[in-house]
Structures are given as C-alpha cells and as structure tokens.
C-alpha cells in the first residue's frame, strides 16, 4: 500500500495531474503534458493496480487526449490527502488577511 510519505514529489505531482484528468476530462489524458518518467510511473502504477492507464482507440482520438486513466480507491484516498495538505500549506503561506482576522 502506498503512502504520501513514501511517494516522491514527482509521483505526487503525477497523481494530482491524473486526478484532474479523471475529474475534469472524463479520464482523457493529454500525454503531451507528461514526460518520459511520468509515463514510466503511470505504466508501473497500472501494472500494480494503483491506477488504470492505457491508450484510447485510434478511431476515438480527439484533442482531449490519446490516453485514459481511472484511479483506484487507494489512489483517490491519497490524492484527496495530497490536495488537502497542499491547500493547508497554501493557506499558511498566504499574504492576505481575512475579514474575520481583522475583527479580533
């Protein structure tokens, strides 16, 4: 079982990218946004069952992408945890104040 602590920064970044493709693009992946290492990780994750990843049939290719992805339950749990951690980090780094903070 994977954990965020054992994943590299590149793996966490790829997981976030694939989650966006699954959520916002129906699973279509534009591999032009992936490098050789990303492709290798995606293929490895596919073999492990962490994600499902493959090519779209040539007759169905479009500008939306040439590959597809589907995340496992484990991948969904980890990507949620990673998004939450990034949101908390960005909140801590913000340079602006909320109106609630100005009241006290």
N, C-alpha and C positions, 0 to 999 in steps of 0.2 A: 504494500500500500504506500502510495506517495504522500509526502507532506510538503508544505511550503518550505520548511526548513531544509529539506534535502534537495529541493529543486534549485537549479541555477537561475540567475536573473534572466538569461535568455529563454529558459523553459517557462518561467512565469510570464514573461512578455508574450511568448507564443500562445500560451494558454489564454491570455486576455484577448489576443487577436482572434483566435479561433472562436472564442465565446461571442465576440462581436459579430463574426461572420454567421455563426449559428443563430444568433438572436435577431440581428438586423437584416440579414440577407438570405434567410431560409436555408442556411448551411452552405451556400455557394461561396467558394474561396477563390480570390484572385491571387494566384501564386506569384504574381509579379511583385507582390509585397513581402514575399518570403525569400530568404537566402538559402544557400545550399545546406547550412547547418539546420535551419528551420525545417527544411524538407526531410532531413535525416531524422530529426526528433519526431516529427509527425508520423513518419513511417514506423519508427520504433514504437511510439505510443499506440499506433494502430495494431501492431503485432501483439502488444501487451494487453489490448482491450481497453486501454485508458480512454481512447477516442476511437471513432471510426473515421477513416480518411481514405479517399480514393478519387479516381478520375470520373468526370461526368462524361457520358456517352457523347461521341463526336457530333451526332445529329442534334444534340441538345445544348451544345456550347453556345454561350452568349457573352455579352460584355460583362455579365455578373461574375463570371469565373469559369475556370476549367476543372476545378476540383470541388469536392464536397467534404463536409465534416459533420459529425454528430458526437456530442460529448456524452460520456458515461455519467452515472450518478456520482461517482467519485470525482470526476473532473468538474462537474457542476458545483460540488461542495467546495473544492479547492479554489475554483475561480471566484466563487462568492466571497470566500475568506480573503483572497488577494485583493479583490475590489474594495472590500470593507477596510482592509489595512491601508490601502493607498488613499482612500477617502479620509481616514483619520489622520494620516500623515500630511495630506494637503491642508486639512483643517488646521493642524498645529502650525503649519508654515505660513498661514495666511497673514497678510499685512494690513488687513482692514478690520474694523470693529463692527459688531452687530449693534442694533439699537438697544437690545437687552443689556449689552455690556456697558452702554453709555448711561443707563438708568442708575446703576449702582455705583 
